[in-house]
Amino acid sequence: MKAGKLLASILVVSMALPMCACKPSSSKVTDDQTEKTSEKKQTGTIPTDTEDPTDTSDGTETSSEPSVPSTVTDESTDPLVIYGYDKDFEQTLADYLTDIEYEYVLIDRSEYTKELNNAIVLGEKKPDLFMMDADNLEAWTASENSIGIEQVGISRQELSDQFKYTYDAATNSENSIKGLAFELQPSVVFYNRAEAEQYLGTADPSKVAPMVSSWDILLEYAREVSMNSEGAKKLLADRTQISNVFWAAHTGSWVEDGAVKTDSDFDKYVTLQSTLYHETLTMDLPIGSTEWQQAIADGQCVLFFGSLKTASDVIGYVPGHKEVEETTTSTETGAETTESTTVPPETGWSIVPAATPSFDGGMWLMVASTCDRKETAGKVLRTLTTDSTVLTDLAVKGQFVNSVSIMEKCAADPNFTSDFLHGQNPYAVLVPEAKKISAPKDITIQKYAVAEIDKLLPSYYDGEIETLDELKELFTVGLSELLGLS
């Protein structure tokens, strides 16, 4: 795609961003670096995967929104300190924070939340802003180590063009939005066209979509693939990837009146996973492993669930660069001519919606409780998550940005058709799904619940747990212990 033509077709805005007048810097926190205790010592911690979740009570969310101060000011003139785990984000800051002095502190992903918490509580170089991933978003949303966007002068009304699930997922029990999504990862079904043609009988997205539109139907086509290939090919490389998509539709609470409860989704999930296991309808490979990725790339299975980021990592997806032919009129002859373009060979993948709208990642920006440059922090959040010029430029570069209007225009723009996806515009599928995503209630508790179910399933498969009722009983006991319920 050509940025100039896209800009004309999307927003007709100027991309002439100001020349950089700031003095950015970057530092890297390594394992052997130790932060000293500062005089402004903070309190509070962020739960890790091995700690108990925080609050399991059925507190009622207040309907009122936190008020936005009439004025927000900086209390310091020091460079804004931004913590992150993504090396590429450093270039994003350099491109768009052109009039702000800042320092980007890059931390290894495996140590990120630990080092970030230490920096807020004990560190000398305290963050003003920090990035957060989807897995840890809820814990940091509930933490006192982050503050609401209203405290940096941003109102909920300013988010009217953002995808609703992104700020719902970062809203705490007091209705304060604690983070704004910078990069989105809505999830769909990617399928191998050649394998679908051979074992499902079609590679046409309009015909494949109904085959994965519900879990019962997907189960039938999993059987069909296994039968038609005599067991050599499977619909999926594993059963695990179903979990995130399945539970994205769960709306019930796992705890009521201080006690663990199960509903019909529990039964459906166990039945689905048990059937896939007993009928050997998946390859049973560890999700994300080298073998798992190879099985997908080599066509040993037909499809997988994921975002464009997942597809980039697993099958080498790249943004489409196909330029549509344009008809012009010669000023000399008045005859119509056509700009020629080379159409690359068709590739072997297409996408369709999954049974449930979901997301498999993303990146949020949050304000630290230690922030002493609130006015500037608010400016950065607006620049990176609401500024139409910046977001349009990011969309040109292939990022799924947090603007419904811009992504809808990308979905309608023929310059976004992808040869990798057999001429599909991925946003035409992804944007409607992203608009339907809802943030699950009690995300942390749900994570614990699903992990407990999956831990018990092998014993259910081999008959050690004999009945579904027994499985539910063991699940209730296990989750109650995890949550500290009597």
JODA-V430122 format. One line per field, one symbol per residue. phi: phi as a letter, one per 30 degrees, with the letter a starting at -180 (. if undefined). psi: psi as a letter, one per 40 degrees, with the letter a starting at -180 (. if undefined). Layout:
# JODA-V430122
phi->???
psi->???
This chain:
# JODA-V430122
phi->.ceddddddcbhcdcdddddccbdbbbbdcdcccdddcdcdcbjbcdcdccdddccdcdcddddcedcedbbbdcbcdedcccaccdddddedddccdbbdbbcccbeedcddddddddddbddcddcbacbdddcdddddddddbbddddciccdddcdcddeddcddccddcicdcabdcbcbdcbccbdddddddcciacdedcdeddbdbdddeddddddddddchidbbdbdacdddeddeddcdcdcdbbhibdbbbddedddddddddeddchcbdhcdeideddddddddidbdbaclcddddddcciebedbdcddbcbcdddciddbbddbdcdedccbbbbdddbdabclkbccbcddddcbdddddddddddbbdddddddddedjddccbddddddddccddcdcdechidcdddcddedddcdbdddhedddddddddddddeeddddjdcdbddddddddddddddddicd
psi->ihdddddddcefihegiiiheigiiiihhidehhhihidghiiiihiieeiiicheifihhieiiiihidihiheieiihhhiiehddddddddddgefhhihhhhihddeddddddddddeidghidiiiiiddedddddeieeiiiddeeehiddeedeihdddddefhaeefhheihhdhigiiahhihddddddeeeiehddddddefeiddddddddddddddefediidieiddedddddedeheiiehhfeihiiadddddddddddddddefeiefihheiddddddddefeidiiiiidddddddefhiiiehhihhhihhedeeihihhiihhiiiifiiiiiidhhiifaihihihieehegddddddddddeeehdddddddddeeihifhddddddddeheeeihddffeihddddddddddehihiifdddddddddddddddddddeedhdidddddddddddddddefi.
